[in-house]
């Protein structure tokens, strides 16, 4: 019992310190492959606070590490996290935003080989997570996107595509990303 109580209170503290991240569907997590590409310090930063901004993740200039794609998290560490969606499927997202920072946000499909957007954003916010509001709009933390039907054969192989939640806190100058690995089946 003591162990589980300690675990819960540790999670609570981490949440209070947090800024924001996607809690559902499962998003790419750091692991051994990320450590080899981006360095152990980058992995440690995410493990210490999975909701911190990209700017807090040190890549130490590792040439093949791109923190600005999926926080540097690698598909090789996440092969068990690949979501299977169908064209036209409505996918529910849940996000926690304990420390909001006003700015634009979107969820887009990213071709991971080129770090480019596929098609149009699935959802787009001109202003998101506005800390000046007494209460955030409900759709900041719970929203849905629809899997496009016109991907033209893209995103059928695991690792090729992610749904990337992107949020830029304009005044805070903090960038947030989480990537959901998926295939269209
Ligand atoms: Cu923040």
Backbone and ligand atoms as CSV (ligand in chain L), in Angstrom:
chain,resi,resn,atom,element,x,y,z
A,1,UNK,N,N,0.829,-1.206,0.000
A,1,UNK,CA,C,0.000,0.000,0.000
A,1,UNK,C,C,0.863,1.256,0.000
A,2,UNK,N,N,1.966,1.178,0.793
A,2,UNK,CA,C,2.824,2.359,0.847
A,2,UNK,C,C,3.377,2.692,-0.534
A,3,UNK,N,N,3.774,1.643,-1.260
A,3,UNK,CA,C,4.373,1.869,-2.575
A,3,UNK,C,C,3.379,2.557,-3.500
A,4,UNK,N,N,2.124,2.110,-3.506
A,4,UNK,CA,C,1.170,2.705,-4.445
A,4,UNK,C,C,0.825,4.130,-4.034
A,5,UNK,N,N,0.804,4.412,-2.734
A,5,UNK,CA,C,0.537,5.781,-2.285
A,5,UNK,C,C,1.653,6.717,-2.742
A,6,UNK,N,N,2.883,6.237,-2.596
A,6,UNK,CA,C,4.023,7.038,-3.011
A,6,UNK,C,C,3.969,7.294,-4.511
A,7,UNK,N,N,3.634,6.246,-5.261
A,7,UNK,CA,C,3.570,6.361,-6.717
A,7,UNK,C,C,2.538,7.425,-7.118
A,8,UNK,N,N,1.376,7.392,-6.469
A,8,UNK,CA,C,0.325,8.345,-6.811
A,8,UNK,C,C,0.764,9.773,-6.522
A,9,UNK,N,N,1.377,9.995,-5.373
A,9,UNK,CA,C,1.739,11.362,-5.029
A,9,UNK,C,C,2.867,11.855,-5.932
A,10,UNK,N,N,3.747,10.945,-6.371
A,10,UNK,CA,C,4.798,11.340,-7.306
A,10,UNK,C,C,4.193,11.777,-8.636
A,11,UNK,N,N,3.202,11.040,-9.097
A,11,UNK,CA,C,2.527,11.414,-10.340
A,11,UNK,C,C,1.855,12.767,-10.198
A,12,UNK,N,N,1.263,12.999,-9.042
A,12,UNK,CA,C,0.567,14.270,-8.814
A,12,UNK,C,C,1.553,15.436,-8.920
A,13,UNK,N,N,2.687,15.290,-8.300
A,13,UNK,CA,C,3.688,16.364,-8.350
A,13,UNK,C,C,4.122,16.605,-9.791
A,14,UNK,N,N,4.363,15.533,-10.522
A,14,UNK,CA,C,4.790,15.679,-11.915
A,14,UNK,C,C,3.736,16.433,-12.717
A,15,UNK,N,N,2.471,16.156,-12.447
A,15,UNK,CA,C,1.402,16.808,-13.199
A,15,UNK,C,C,1.360,18.302,-12.896
A,16,UNK,N,N,1.564,18.659,-11.655
A,16,UNK,CA,C,1.520,20.079,-11.271
A,16,UNK,C,C,2.627,20.860,-11.969
A,17,UNK,N,N,3.785,20.225,-12.153
A,17,UNK,CA,C,4.902,20.901,-12.797
A,17,UNK,C,C,4.751,20.958,-14.310
A,18,UNK,N,N,3.797,20.201,-14.815
A,18,UNK,CA,C,3.739,19.967,-16.247
A,18,UNK,C,C,3.168,21.144,-17.029
A,19,UNK,N,N,3.383,21.153,-18.312
A,19,UNK,CA,C,2.861,22.175,-19.213
A,19,UNK,C,C,1.734,21.590,-20.062
A,20,UNK,N,N,1.987,20.503,-20.758
A,20,UNK,CA,C,0.916,19.889,-21.529
A,20,UNK,C,C,1.393,18.743,-22.383
A,21,UNK,N,N,0.516,17.787,-22.585
A,21,UNK,CA,C,0.801,16.713,-23.536
A,21,UNK,C,C,-0.458,15.918,-23.849
A,22,UNK,N,N,-0.349,15.086,-24.888
A,22,UNK,CA,C,-1.453,14.211,-25.285
A,22,UNK,C,C,-1.446,12.999,-24.361
A,23,UNK,N,N,-2.589,12.695,-23.796
A,23,UNK,CA,C,-2.693,11.509,-22.942
A,23,UNK,C,C,-3.399,10.355,-23.643
A,24,UNK,N,N,-4.128,10.623,-24.718
A,24,UNK,CA,C,-4.767,9.585,-25.510
A,24,UNK,C,C,-5.042,10.138,-26.901
A,25,UNK,N,N,-4.832,9.344,-27.952
A,25,UNK,CA,C,-4.269,7.986,-28.006
A,25,UNK,C,C,-2.822,7.950,-27.514
A,26,UNK,N,N,-2.257,6.746,-27.335
A,26,UNK,CA,C,-0.868,6.637,-26.888
A,26,UNK,C,C,0.072,7.356,-27.856
A,27,UNK,N,N,1.013,8.111,-27.306
A,27,UNK,CA,C,1.952,8.833,-28.166
A,27,UNK,C,C,3.363,8.276,-28.000
A,28,UNK,N,N,4.199,8.607,-28.965
A,28,UNK,CA,C,5.595,8.127,-28.974
A,28,UNK,C,C,6.322,8.459,-27.687
A,29,UNK,N,N,6.989,7.478,-27.139
A,29,UNK,CA,C,7.741,7.636,-25.901
A,29,UNK,C,C,9.241,7.455,-26.179
A,30,UNK,N,N,10.063,8.032,-25.320
A,30,UNK,CA,C,11.508,7.846,-25.492
A,30,UNK,C,C,11.925,6.426,-25.118
A,31,UNK,N,N,13.068,6.011,-25.613
A,31,UNK,CA,C,13.570,4.676,-25.310
A,31,UNK,C,C,15.015,4.545,-25.763
A,32,UNK,N,N,15.450,3.299,-25.882
A,32,UNK,CA,C,16.855,3.033,-26.187
A,32,UNK,C,C,17.255,3.584,-27.554
A,33,UNK,N,N,16.355,3.460,-28.536
A,33,UNK,CA,C,16.689,3.967,-29.878
A,33,UNK,C,C,16.839,5.485,-29.848
A,34,UNK,N,N,15.971,6.147,-29.094
A,34,UNK,CA,C,16.111,7.610,-28.985
A,34,UNK,C,C,17.416,7.969,-28.287
A,35,UNK,N,N,17.780,7.196,-27.276
A,35,UNK,CA,C,19.038,7.481,-26.573
A,35,UNK,C,C,20.221,7.388,-27.532
A,36,UNK,N,N,20.178,6.418,-28.446
A,36,UNK,CA,C,21.315,6.265,-29.352
A,36,UNK,C,C,21.335,7.367,-30.406
A,37,UNK,N,N,20.165,7.905,-30.762
A,37,UNK,CA,C,20.114,8.962,-31.779
A,37,UNK,C,C,20.316,10.346,-31.156
A,38,UNK,N,N,19.667,10.572,-30.007
A,38,UNK,CA,C,19.619,11.929,-29.426
A,38,UNK,C,C,20.434,12.078,-28.147
A,39,UNK,N,N,20.883,10.982,-27.591
A,39,UNK,CA,C,21.645,11.052,-26.355
A,39,UNK,C,C,20.788,10.765,-25.137
A,40,UNK,N,N,21.440,10.291,-24.098
A,40,UNK,CA,C,20.729,9.917,-22.870
A,40,UNK,C,C,20.105,11.120,-22.175
A,41,UNK,N,N,20.716,12.296,-22.310
A,41,UNK,CA,C,20.183,13.478,-21.627
A,41,UNK,C,C,18.814,13.870,-22.185
A,42,UNK,N,N,18.630,13.681,-23.470
A,42,UNK,CA,C,17.337,14.004,-24.084
A,42,UNK,C,C,16.252,13.067,-23.556
A,43,UNK,N,N,16.597,11.787,-23.474
A,43,UNK,CA,C,15.644,10.810,-22.927
A,43,UNK,C,C,15.318,11.152,-21.480
A,44,UNK,N,N,16.339,11.475,-20.705
A,44,UNK,CA,C,16.135,11.798,-19.289
A,44,UNK,C,C,15.222,13.006,-19.120
A,45,UNK,N,N,15.376,13.999,-19.986
A,45,UNK,CA,C,14.551,15.208,-19.876
A,45,UNK,C,C,13.076,14.874,-20.069
A,46,UNK,N,N,12.791,13.999,-21.017
A,46,UNK,CA,C,11.386,13.633,-21.266
A,46,UNK,C,C,10.861,12.761,-20.134
A,47,UNK,N,N,11.691,11.856,-19.650
A,47,UNK,CA,C,11.241,10.997,-18.548
A,47,UNK,C,C,10.997,11.825,-17.284
A,48,UNK,N,N,11.762,12.890,-17.099
A,48,UNK,CA,C,11.588,13.737,-15.916
A,48,UNK,C,C,10.289,14.525,-15.995
A,49,UNK,N,N,9.935,14.986,-17.191
A,49,UNK,CA,C,8.669,15.696,-17.388
A,49,UNK,C,C,8.226,15.502,-18.825
A,50,UNK,N,N,7.342,14.551,-19.035
A,50,UNK,CA,C,6.875,14.231,-20.390
A,50,UNK,C,C,6.022,15.320,-20.997
A,51,UNK,N,N,5.735,16.349,-20.235
A,51,UNK,CA,C,4.870,17.424,-20.721
A,51,UNK,C,C,5.627,18.722,-20.947
A,52,UNK,N,N,6.932,18.693,-20.787
A,52,UNK,CA,C,7.727,19.911,-20.970
A,52,UNK,C,C,7.882,20.260,-22.441
A,53,UNK,N,N,8.313,21.483,-22.716
A,53,UNK,CA,C,8.476,21.930,-24.099
A,53,UNK,C,C,9.728,21.348,-24.757
A,54,UNK,N,N,9.718,21.375,-26.085
A,54,UNK,CA,C,10.860,20.870,-26.858
A,54,UNK,C,C,12.134,21.616,-26.481
A,55,UNK,N,N,11.967,22.898,-26.137
A,55,UNK,CA,C,13.131,23.726,-25.824
A,55,UNK,C,C,13.865,23.249,-24.568
A,56,UNK,N,N,13.213,22.424,-23.772
A,56,UNK,CA,C,13.852,21.896,-22.553
A,56,UNK,C,C,14.552,20.559,-22.781
A,57,UNK,N,N,14.523,20.068,-24.018
A,57,UNK,CA,C,15.114,18.752,-24.304
A,57,UNK,C,C,16.467,18.956,-24.974
A,58,UNK,N,N,17.558,18.625,-24.304
A,58,UNK,CA,C,18.883,18.854,-24.883
A,58,UNK,C,C,19.255,17.747,-25.877
A,59,UNK,N,N,19.580,18.154,-27.103
A,59,UNK,CA,C,19.998,17.140,-28.076
A,59,UNK,C,C,21.507,17.141,-28.233
A,60,UNK,N,N,22.168,18.107,-27.602
A,60,UNK,CA,C,23.628,18.164,-27.621
A,60,UNK,C,C,24.191,18.098,-29.031
A,61,UNK,N,N,23.432,18.651,-29.976
A,61,UNK,CA,C,23.919,18.733,-31.348
A,61,UNK,C,C,24.026,17.408,-32.079
A,62,UNK,N,N,23.415,16.367,-31.539
A,62,UNK,CA,C,23.473,15.072,-32.219
A,62,UNK,C,C,22.923,15.218,-33.636
A,63,UNK,N,N,23.731,14.852,-34.622
A,63,UNK,CA,C,23.438,15.191,-36.010
A,63,UNK,C,C,22.123,14.593,-36.508
A,64,UNK,N,N,21.815,13.379,-36.092
A,64,UNK,CA,C,20.616,12.725,-36.627
A,64,UNK,C,C,19.399,12.929,-35.742
A,65,UNK,N,N,19.569,13.715,-34.683
A,65,UNK,CA,C,18.469,13.924,-33.737
A,65,UNK,C,C,17.693,15.173,-34.109
A,66,UNK,N,N,16.395,15.017,-34.304
A,66,UNK,CA,C,15.539,16.183,-34.547
A,66,UNK,C,C,14.485,16.246,-33.447
A,67,UNK,N,N,14.777,17.063,-32.425
A,67,UNK,CA,C,13.822,17.211,-31.324
A,67,UNK,C,C,12.497,17.752,-31.847
A,68,UNK,N,N,12.564,18.524,-32.953
A,68,UNK,CA,C,11.359,19.141,-33.496
A,68,UNK,C,C,10.576,18.194,-34.396
A,69,UNK,N,N,10.915,16.918,-34.386
A,69,UNK,CA,C,9.992,15.926,-34.933
A,69,UNK,C,C,9.717,14.899,-33.845
A,70,UNK,N,N,8.544,14.972,-33.290
A,70,UNK,CA,C,8.108,13.983,-32.294
A,70,UNK,C,C,8.989,13.978,-31.051
A,71,UNK,N,N,9.551,15.135,-30.684
A,71,UNK,CA,C,10.408,15.244,-29.500
A,71,UNK,C,C,11.694,14.428,-29.646
A,72,UNK,N,N,11.990,14.002,-30.851
A,72,UNK,CA,C,13.140,13.131,-31.051
A,72,UNK,C,C,12.826,11.665,-30.776
A,73,UNK,N,N,11.600,11.379,-30.365
A,73,UNK,CA,C,11.219,9.981,-30.084
A,73,UNK,C,C,11.222,9.178,-31.379
A,74,UNK,N,N,11.666,7.948,-31.284
A,74,UNK,CA,C,11.905,7.121,-32.460
A,74,UNK,C,C,10.840,6.033,-32.620
A,75,UNK,N,N,10.522,5.757,-33.877
A,75,UNK,CA,C,9.573,4.672,-34.152
A,75,UNK,C,C,10.059,3.347,-33.572
A,76,UNK,N,N,11.366,3.106,-33.626
A,76,UNK,CA,C,11.904,1.818,-33.171
A,76,UNK,C,C,11.555,1.531,-31.713
A,77,UNK,N,N,11.356,2.587,-30.929
A,77,UNK,CA,C,10.982,2.404,-29.522
A,77,UNK,C,C,9.475,2.265,-29.327
A,78,UNK,N,N,8.725,2.369,-30.418
A,78,UNK,CA,C,7.266,2.508,-30.267
A,78,UNK,C,C,6.479,1.578,-31.179
A,79,UNK,N,N,7.111,0.476,-31.566
A,79,UNK,CA,C,6.435,-0.405,-32.516
A,79,UNK,C,C,5.208,-1.081,-31.909
A,80,UNK,N,N,5.157,-1.102,-30.578
A,80,UNK,CA,C,3.982,-1.684,-29.919
A,80,UNK,C,C,2.868,-0.660,-29.716
A,81,UNK,N,N,3.140,0.595,-30.100
A,81,UNK,CA,C,2.163,1.674,-29.862
A,81,UNK,C,C,1.437,2.117,-31.122
A,82,UNK,N,N,1.582,1.358,-32.207
A,82,UNK,CA,C,1.003,1.800,-33.479
A,82,UNK,C,C,-0.515,1.582,-33.459
A,83,UNK,N,N,-1.237,2.658,-33.673
A,83,UNK,CA,C,-2.696,2.597,-33.696
A,83,UNK,C,C,-3.168,2.211,-35.098
A,84,UNK,N,N,-4.184,1.376,-35.166
A,84,UNK,CA,C,-4.771,1.000,-36.454
A,84,UNK,C,C,-6.078,1.748,-36.631
A,85,UNK,N,N,-6.118,2.602,-37.655
A,85,UNK,CA,C,-7.306,3.398,-37.942
A,85,UNK,C,C,-7.828,3.027,-39.319
A,86,UNK,N,N,-9.093,3.348,-39.543
A,86,UNK,CA,C,-9.667,3.194,-40.873
A,86,UNK,C,C,-9.960,4.581,-41.442
A,87,UNK,N,N,-9.971,4.676,-42.768
A,87,UNK,CA,C,-10.316,5.948,-43.413
A,87,UNK,C,C,-11.703,6.376,-42.957
A,88,UNK,N,N,-11.819,7.625,-42.574
A,88,UNK,CA,C,-13.103,8.139,-42.112
A,88,UNK,C,C,-13.355,7.938,-40.626
A,89,UNK,N,N,-12.469,7.200,-39.968
A,89,UNK,CA,C,-12.655,6.958,-38.524
A,89,UNK,C,C,-12.480,8.252,-37.731
A,90,UNK,N,N,-13.339,8.435,-36.753
A,90,UNK,CA,C,-13.219,9.572,-35.845
A,90,UNK,C,C,-12.346,9.140,-34.669
A,91,UNK,N,N,-11.272,9.870,-34.449
A,91,UNK,CA,C,-10.307,9.539,-33.397
A,91,UNK,C,C,-10.377,10.608,-32.310
A,92,UNK,N,N,-10.642,10.172,-31.105
A,92,UNK,CA,C,-10.731,11.095,-29.973
A,92,UNK,C,C,-9.359,11.339,-29.378
A,93,UNK,N,N,-9.054,12.594,-29.150
A,93,UNK,CA,C,-7.814,12.992,-28.474
A,93,UNK,C,C,-8.131,13.529,-27.091
A,94,UNK,N,N,-7.287,13.197,-26.148
A,94,UNK,CA,C,-7.335,13.813,-24.824
A,94,UNK,C,C,-5.975,14.436,-24.546
A,95,UNK,N,N,-6.005,15.660,-24.057
A,95,UNK,CA,C,-4.788,16.431,-23.794
A,95,UNK,C,C,-4.882,16.994,-22.385
A,96,UNK,N,N,-3.772,17.011,-21.689
A,96,UNK,CA,C,-3.748,17.732,-20.411
A,96,UNK,C,C,-2.934,19.017,-20.600
A,97,UNK,N,N,-3.458,20.095,-20.038
A,97,UNK,CA,C,-2.812,21.411,-20.177
A,97,UNK,C,C,-2.721,22.076,-18.807
A,98,UNK,N,N,-1.940,21.528,-17.902
A,98,UNK,CA,C,-1.879,22.106,-16.550
A,98,UNK,C,C,-1.301,23.515,-16.517
A,99,UNK,N,N,-0.399,23.837,-17.449
A,99,UNK,CA,C,0.126,25.209,-17.530
A,99,UNK,C,C,-0.123,25.700,-18.954
A,100,UNK,N,N,-1.238,26.384,-19.181
A,100,UNK,CA,C,-1.535,26.836,-20.547
A,100,UNK,C,C,-0.667,28.009,-20.964
A,101,UNK,N,N,-0.427,28.091,-22.275
A,101,UNK,CA,C,0.299,29.216,-22.877
A,101,UNK,C,C,-0.425,29.516,-24.184
A,102,UNK,N,N,-0.956,30.717,-24.329
A,102,UNK,CA,C,-1.734,31.021,-25.527
A,102,UNK,C,C,-0.877,30.934,-26.790
A,103,UNK,N,N,-1.477,30.396,-27.838
A,103,UNK,CA,C,-0.800,30.337,-29.133
A,103,UNK,C,C,-1.541,29.404,-30.065
A,104,UNK,N,N,-1.030,29.244,-31.287
A,104,UNK,CA,C,-1.682,28.347,-32.244
A,104,UNK,C,C,-1.385,26.883,-31.941
A,105,UNK,N,N,-2.263,26.019,-32.416
A,105,UNK,CA,C,-2.068,24.572,-32.258
A,105,UNK,C,C,-2.756,23.857,-33.414
A,106,UNK,N,N,-2.297,22.665,-33.667
A,106,UNK,CA,C,-2.981,21.834,-34.669
A,106,UNK,C,C,-2.617,20.380,-34.465
A,107,UNK,N,N,-3.387,19.521,-35.097
A,107,UNK,CA,C,-3.002,18.121,-35.273
A,107,UNK,C,C,-2.940,17.881,-36.772
A,108,UNK,N,N,-1.789,17.393,-37.224
A,108,UNK,CA,C,-1.589,17.140,-38.642
A,108,UNK,C,C,-0.952,15.768,-38.818
A,109,UNK,N,N,-1.127,15.203,-39.991
A,109,UNK,CA,C,-0.411,13.977,-40.339
A,109,UNK,C,C,0.966,14.371,-40.859
A,110,UNK,N,N,1.987,13.734,-40.311
A,110,UNK,CA,C,3.362,14.016,-40.713
A,110,UNK,C,C,3.953,12.772,-41.366
A,111,UNK,N,N,4.572,12.966,-42.532
A,111,UNK,CA,C,5.373,11.922,-43.170
A,111,UNK,C,C,6.720,11.926,-42.458
A,112,UNK,N,N,6.995,10.863,-41.708
A,112,UNK,CA,C,8.168,10.891,-40.834
A,112,UNK,C,C,9.484,10.833,-41.599
A,113,UNK,N,N,9.460,10.329,-42.845
A,113,UNK,CA,C,10.702,10.241,-43.617
A,113,UNK,C,C,11.200,11.627,-44.008
A,114,UNK,N,N,10.260,12.555,-44.199
A,114,UNK,CA,C,10.626,13.886,-44.684
A,114,UNK,C,C,10.239,14.988,-43.698
A,115,UNK,N,N,9.562,14.633,-42.613
A,115,UNK,CA,C,9.064,15.610,-41.632
A,115,UNK,C,C,8.231,16.674,-42.323
A,116,UNK,N,N,7.343,16.237,-43.225
A,116,UNK,CA,C,6.457,17.172,-43.927
A,116,UNK,C,C,5.001,16.799,-43.649
A,117,UNK,N,N,4.157,17.806,-43.742
A,117,UNK,CA,C,2.731,17.611,-43.482
A,117,UNK,C,C,2.086,16.938,-44.688
A,118,UNK,N,N,1.244,15.948,-44.416
A,118,UNK,CA,C,0.477,15.275,-45.463
A,118,UNK,C,C,-0.929,15.876,-45.474
A,119,UNK,N,N,-1.299,16.518,-46.575
A,119,UNK,CA,C,-2.649,17.070,-46.693
A,119,UNK,C,C,-2.873,18.254,-45.760
A,120,UNK,N,N,-4.121,18.456,-45.415
A,120,UNK,CA,C,-4.502,19.581,-44.565
A,120,UNK,C,C,-4.462,19.157,-43.105
A,121,UNK,N,N,-4.303,20.154,-42.190
A,121,UNK,CA,C,-4.409,19.819,-40.773
A,121,UNK,C,C,-5.747,19.128,-40.478
A,122,UNK,N,N,-5.713,18.192,-39.547
A,122,UNK,CA,C,-6.945,17.481,-39.179
A,122,UNK,C,C,-7.797,18.334,-38.254
A,123,UNK,N,N,-7.135,19.188,-37.484
A,123,UNK,CA,C,-7.814,20.185,-36.658
A,123,UNK,C,C,-6.824,21.312,-36.439
A,124,UNK,N,N,-7.343,22.516,-36.322
A,124,UNK,CA,C,-6.462,23.686,-36.241
A,124,UNK,C,C,-7.079,24.686,-35.276
A,125,UNK,N,N,-6.253,25.246,-34.405
A,125,UNK,CA,C,-6.695,26.283,-33.471
A,125,UNK,C,C,-5.845,27.532,-33.739
A,126,UNK,N,N,-6.511,28.651,-34.033
A,126,UNK,CA,C,-5.761,29.907,-34.155
A,126,UNK,C,C,-5.251,30.353,-32.795
A,127,UNK,N,N,-6.054,30.099,-31.766
A,127,UNK,CA,C,-5.646,30.431,-30.410
A,127,UNK,C,C,-6.029,29.274,-29.500
A,128,UNK,N,N,-5.070,28.823,-28.724
A,128,UNK,CA,C,-5.204,27.576,-27.958
A,128,UNK,C,C,-4.567,27.803,-26.595
A,129,UNK,N,N,-5.118,27.151,-25.592
A,129,UNK,CA,C,-4.494,27.153,-24.259
A,129,UNK,C,C,-4.243,28.565,-23.738
A,130,UNK,N,N,-5.263,29.407,-23.855
A,130,UNK,CA,C,-5.102,30.818,-23.471
A,130,UNK,C,C,-5.201,30.964,-21.957
A,131,UNK,N,N,-4.065,31.245,-21.331
A,131,UNK,CA,C,-4.023,31.347,-19.869
A,131,UNK,C,C,-4.798,32.545,-19.329
A,132,UNK,N,N,-5.195,33.479,-20.235
A,132,UNK,CA,C,-5.981,34.630,-19.793
A,132,UNK,C,C,-7.446,34.256,-19.543
A,133,UNK,N,N,-7.861,33.097,-20.055
A,133,UNK,CA,C,-9.242,32.679,-19.865
A,133,UNK,C,C,-9.406,32.016,-18.497
A,134,UNK,N,N,-10.544,32.267,-17.853
A,134,UNK,CA,C,-10.815,31.638,-16.553
A,134,UNK,C,C,-10.916,30.126,-16.718
A,135,UNK,N,N,-11.494,29.702,-17.823
A,135,UNK,CA,C,-11.651,28.278,-18.121
A,135,UNK,C,C,-11.288,28.056,-19.583
A,136,UNK,N,N,-10.490,27.063,-19.856
A,136,UNK,CA,C,-10.138,26.767,-21.242
A,136,UNK,C,C,-11.356,26.193,-21.966
A,137,UNK,N,N,-11.510,26.498,-23.257
A,137,UNK,CA,C,-12.571,25.830,-24.027
A,137,UNK,C,C,-12.418,24.312,-23.932
A,138,UNK,N,N,-13.560,23.640,-23.830
A,138,UNK,CA,C,-13.527,22.187,-23.631
A,138,UNK,C,C,-12.759,21.476,-24.739
A,139,UNK,N,N,-12.798,22.049,-25.958
A,139,UNK,CA,C,-12.143,21.350,-27.069
A,139,UNK,C,C,-10.620,21.515,-27.063
A,140,UNK,N,N,-10.072,22.255,-26.109
A,140,UNK,CA,C,-8.614,22.299,-25.989
A,140,UNK,C,C,-8.063,21.004,-25.423
A,141,UNK,N,N,-8.845,20.345,-24.587
A,141,UNK,CA,C,-8.359,19.137,-23.904
A,141,UNK,C,C,-9.068,17.869,-24.359
A,142,UNK,N,N,-10.152,18.006,-25.091
A,142,UNK,CA,C,-10.854,16.839,-25.635
A,142,UNK,C,C,-11.429,17.241,-26.984
A,143,UNK,N,N,-10.921,16.613,-28.034
A,143,UNK,CA,C,-11.406,16.933,-29.382
A,143,UNK,C,C,-11.266,15.678,-30.228
A,144,UNK,N,N,-11.845,15.740,-31.404
A,144,UNK,CA,C,-11.790,14.593,-32.300
A,144,UNK,C,C,-11.254,15.019,-33.653
A,145,UNK,N,N,-10.593,14.106,-34.324
A,145,UNK,CA,C,-10.175,14.320,-35.707
A,145,UNK,C,C,-10.687,13.148,-36.531
A,146,UNK,N,N,-10.775,13.361,-37.838
A,146,UNK,CA,C,-11.250,12.312,-38.733
A,146,UNK,C,C,-10.101,11.864,-39.627
A,147,UNK,N,N,-9.867,10.576,-39.682
A,147,UNK,CA,C,-8.810,10.030,-40.539
A,147,UNK,C,C,-9.201,10.272,-41.992
A,148,UNK,N,N,-8.359,10.985,-42.765
A,148,UNK,CA,C,-8.732,11.285,-44.151
A,148,UNK,C,C,-8.901,10.018,-44.987
A,149,UNK,N,N,-9.765,10.139,-45.991
A,149,UNK,CA,C,-9.999,9.010,-46.898
A,149,UNK,C,C,-9.115,9.105,-48.139
A,150,UNK,N,N,-8.394,10.221,-48.285
A,150,UNK,CA,C,-7.688,10.480,-49.544
A,150,UNK,C,C,-6.173,10.508,-49.363
A,151,UNK,N,N,-5.652,9.559,-48.610
A,151,UNK,CA,C,-4.211,9.576,-48.357
A,151,UNK,C,C,-3.428,8.914,-49.489
A,152,UNK,N,N,-4.120,8.363,-50.463
A,152,UNK,CA,C,-3.466,7.859,-51.667
A,152,UNK,C,C,-2.436,6.781,-51.400
A,153,UNK,N,N,-2.721,5.899,-50.472
A,153,UNK,CA,C,-1.805,4.798,-50.194
A,153,UNK,C,C,-0.755,5.121,-49.151
A,154,UNK,N,N,-0.676,6.379,-48.759
A,154,UNK,CA,C,0.250,6.747,-47.684
A,154,UNK,C,C,-0.269,6.239,-46.351
A,155,UNK,N,N,0.644,6.097,-45.402
A,155,UNK,CA,C,0.297,5.795,-44.007
A,155,UNK,C,C,-0.255,4.382,-43.831
A,156,UNK,N,N,0.117,3.479,-44.750
A,156,UNK,CA,C,-0.328,2.094,-44.616
A,156,UNK,C,C,0.763,1.206,-44.015
A,157,UNK,N,N,1.968,1.761,-43.880
A,157,UNK,CA,C,3.088,1.019,-43.312
A,157,UNK,C,C,3.454,1.655,-41.971
A,158,UNK,N,N,3.568,0.850,-40.928
A,158,UNK,CA,C,3.888,1.371,-39.597
A,158,UNK,C,C,5.195,2.145,-39.628
A,159,UNK,N,N,5.195,3.312,-39.005
A,159,UNK,CA,C,6.387,4.147,-38.950
A,159,UNK,C,C,6.405,5.238,-39.997
A,160,UNK,N,N,5.574,5.073,-41.038
A,160,UNK,CA,C,5.587,6.046,-42.135
A,160,UNK,C,C,4.936,7.365,-41.719
A,161,UNK,N,N,3.861,7.270,-40.937
A,161,UNK,CA,C,3.089,8.474,-40.604
A,161,UNK,C,C,2.792,8.546,-39.110
A,162,UNK,N,N,2.691,9.761,-38.642
A,162,UNK,CA,C,2.185,10.004,-37.295
A,162,UNK,C,C,1.123,11.092,-37.380
A,163,UNK,N,N,0.222,11.079,-36.408
A,163,UNK,CA,C,-0.618,12.252,-36.164
A,163,UNK,C,C,0.113,13.064,-35.116
A,164,UNK,N,N,0.487,14.274,-35.498
A,164,UNK,CA,C,1.295,15.094,-34.604
A,164,UNK,C,C,0.475,16.252,-34.034
A,165,UNK,N,N,0.393,16.255,-32.715
A,165,UNK,CA,C,-0.185,17.405,-31.991
A,165,UNK,C,C,0.935,18.423,-31.816
A,166,UNK,N,N,0.689,19.630,-32.279
A,166,UNK,CA,C,1.689,20.694,-32.246
A,166,UNK,C,C,1.061,21.901,-31.586
A,167,UNK,N,N,1.759,22.475,-30.655
A,167,UNK,CA,C,1.252,23.661,-29.940
A,167,UNK,C,C,2.434,24.582,-29.685
A,168,UNK,N,N,2.250,25.860,-30.036
A,168,UNK,CA,C,3.290,26.866,-29.823
A,168,UNK,C,C,2.761,27.916,-28.857
A,169,UNK,N,N,3.351,27.974,-27.671
A,169,UNK,CA,C,3.017,29.049,-26.734
A,169,UNK,C,C,3.762,30.300,-27.165
A,170,UNK,N,N,3.033,31.245,-27.737
A,170,UNK,CA,C,3.680,32.371,-28.414
A,170,UNK,C,C,4.519,33.210,-27.450
A,171,UNK,N,N,3.881,33.696,-26.371
A,171,UNK,CA,C,4.623,34.553,-25.433
A,171,UNK,C,C,5.629,33.732,-24.630
A,172,UNK,N,N,5.259,32.493,-24.317
A,172,UNK,CA,C,6.148,31.620,-23.547
A,172,UNK,C,C,7.341,31.155,-24.373
A,173,UNK,N,N,7.199,31.243,-25.699
A,173,UNK,CA,C,8.228,30.739,-26.616
A,173,UNK,C,C,8.547,29.287,-26.321
A,174,UNK,N,N,7.483,28.511,-26.163
A,174,UNK,CA,C,7.632,27.080,-25.894
A,174,UNK,C,C,6.830,26.300,-26.925
A,175,UNK,N,N,7.463,25.262,-27.431
A,175,UNK,CA,C,6.852,24.415,-28.446
A,175,UNK,C,C,6.581,23.041,-27.853
A,176,UNK,N,N,5.429,22.507,-28.198
A,176,UNK,CA,C,5.043,21.189,-27.675
A,176,UNK,C,C,4.655,20.292,-28.840
A,177,UNK,N,N,5.071,19.040,-28.747
A,177,UNK,CA,C,4.663,18.064,-29.762
A,177,UNK,C,C,4.452,16.709,-29.096
A,178,UNK,N,N,3.464,16.023,-29.605
A,178,UNK,CA,C,3.330,14.592,-29.325
A,178,UNK,C,C,2.908,13.917,-30.615
A,179,UNK,N,N,3.443,12.731,-30.854
A,179,UNK,CA,C,3.161,12.010,-32.085
A,179,UNK,C,C,2.466,10.695,-31.788
A,180,UNK,N,N,1.382,10.465,-32.517
A,180,UNK,CA,C,0.670,9.185,-32.420
A,180,UNK,C,C,1.030,8.381,-33.663
A,181,UNK,N,N,1.760,7.275,-33.481
A,181,UNK,CA,C,2.061,6.387,-34.610
A,181,UNK,C,C,0.770,5.690,-35.031
A,182,UNK,N,N,0.536,5.649,-36.345
A,182,UNK,CA,C,-0.693,4.983,-36.800
A,182,UNK,C,C,-0.500,4.425,-38.204
A,183,UNK,N,N,-1.355,3.476,-38.524
A,183,UNK,CA,C,-1.481,3.018,-39.900
A,183,UNK,C,C,-2.964,3.057,-40.267
A,184,UNK,N,N,-3.220,3.289,-41.544
A,184,UNK,CA,C,-4.574,3.159,-42.068
A,184,UNK,C,C,-4.712,1.730,-42.588
A,185,UNK,N,N,-5.691,1.019,-42.057
A,185,UNK,CA,C,-5.865,-0.397,-42.442
A,185,UNK,C,C,-7.167,-0.564,-43.231
L,1,CU,CU,CU,5.086,25.636,-20.477
